[in-house]
Amino acid sequence: MVPFPRGSLFLAPMVGITNRAFRTLVYELGAPDWFVTEMASAEAFLSGGRNESIYLDPSPRPLQTSVQFAARSPETLAKACNAVSQLPAEYRPAGIDINMGCSAPHIKGYGRGAALLDNPSLAREMVAAAREQWGGMLSAKIRISTSLGEDGTIALAQSLASAGLDCITVHARLDTQKFRRKADHRFAVLLAEVLPIPVIANGDITGREECAALLDSTHIHSLMIGRAAVQKPWLFASLKSGAGSGEGERGTPGSSEPGAEPQYGTRHMPEIDLLAIALRFIDLAETLLPPEWQRETCRRVFSYYAANVSFAHHLRFSLVNAPSLGAMRQILRDYFNQVPQDRIFAQDQILA
């Protein structure tokens, strides 16, 4: 049984973005029901690679966080899962997610990520090996296999479920498509209809109507949101703003009791101060991340975040090319001084 109710919202794993700094920002603005870290290498973790502890840091919500691993072999993944299980409780995540969807050449070319979609027997061995060593929640994130097609991907997912997965996330694109076409949630529905475990839909989910449509009319269990939440880090709070049972503590949805189903209503939310949020994120990156990660993480986040303003291309270009965090801070202050009408998102703009 998964430790979250139907209708839960997940923050998707994104390379260079969903580290502790960004997850903390989202938590402060109103957390999702579950976090997934950016991808970590099982091999690098076991060999004591530099900064691997940062990849595996489950803060600020260890009990609602999965660490995502990419691995080349079942043996390596099993060792990594065992090592994570031995971590002190405060550093141990609640779940482990197996990356079976990343199609980046340096990942797929080494037999990891989406390469497993082309090798169903190896993918099943991966899940079985992880399950043997890990007692917490175990999940996998997949795409549609180009070589296997939809029917073959469904058969693969069934095999993974029987090998010990607690739930599965499907980014409903071919593993070769990247973001060139809209996610095909029709496939996610097909998968959800036949699997005995919860299916989490991922890809191009940006607003309340899409959430409600997927959850109300299908077998989809929960939803995972990535890029839209980088552009609008307050998105999870705004999607939950109509939860009928009232607000819980910070970072906890009001309808988080087992069996409860979050609703997506229109209860008033506070205004959003774009400058304050951006400056807060830079502070978090500077405080929580290694120096060599700080600027790159901010660049990646701001490449999406800049879409909130009128002169998005100008602000994005300036931030991405800024030489330092201090320069980013000054660029942001200068922009909102020059275009003050962009700074505050009112209620009718929060989900626009």
Number of C-alpha atoms within 10 A of each C-alpha: 9 14 16 19 19 20 25 23 26 23 26 23 24 15 13 19 23 24 26 23 25 22 26 21 21 26 23 15 19 23 27 25 25 22 29 24 30 20 23 21 23 22 18 14 21 14 10 10 12 10 13 16 13 16 21 24 20 26 22 18 21 19 18 21 26 28 27 25 26 24 26 20 17 18 14 20 25 22 19 22 24 17 15 21 20 11 11 9 12 12 17 21 26 22 27 25 26 27 26 26 28 22 19 15 13 11 19 19 12 11 19 26 29 28 25 24 27 18 14 19 13 16 26 23 17 23 25 20 21 28 23 13 17 21 14 17 20 23 28 23 23 27 28 26 24 17 13 16 11 17 14 17 22 21 16 22 26 18 19 25 22 15 19 19 24 22 22 23 26 27 22 22 25 22 23 16 14 14 12 8 10 12 22 17 20 12 20 26 21 16 27 22 15 14 20 13 21 23 24 26 32 26 21 20 20 19 17 18 13 12 21 16 10 21 21 12 9 14 19 22 24 23 24 26 23 20 20 19 20 23 18 22 24 23 24 26 20 24 26 26 22 19 20 15 14 11 16 12 8 12 20 17 24 20 21 20 13 11 11 15 19 25 21 19 16 15 13 11 14 10 13 18 13 20 19 13 16 21 17 15 22 21 15 19 25 17 12 16 17 12 11 8 16 21 23 17 22 26 22 17 24 22 20 17 23 23 15 16 19 12 13 15 12 12 20 21 14 19 25 18 12 17 11 14 20 11 14 24 18 13 16 20 17 12 18 16 13 10 13 12 11 17 17 16 18 13 16 11 11 17 15 9
